[in-house]
């Protein structure tokens, strides 16, 4: 029997079911990040700025074991550490993530 996939609510200017948004919508823009400040998933920092909690806080290093990154393809929820070490591929379904997201690490996670 197939396990029922957990549903996640992703907020922001989403344009498809794979968590792409109006700001980032290439084939590999398929992750959502749970923001530390509000514990809600958004596809990107800009979406959080537009419709988030208004109190931006990054994840501290001592909480990198928290599940805070969502694959938009299979809905696998990863810890920050798992995402950091993923080589920009989902460890569950092997879908490719945008390597350019690494350029924005400090917007979501402590360096």
Secondary structure, DSSP 8 states (H G I E B T S, - for coil): ---------EESSB-STT--BSS--STT--EEEE-TTT--EESSHHHHHHHS-S----B-GGGTTSEEEEETTT--EEEHHHHHTSTTB-TTT--B--GGGGGGGGGTB--
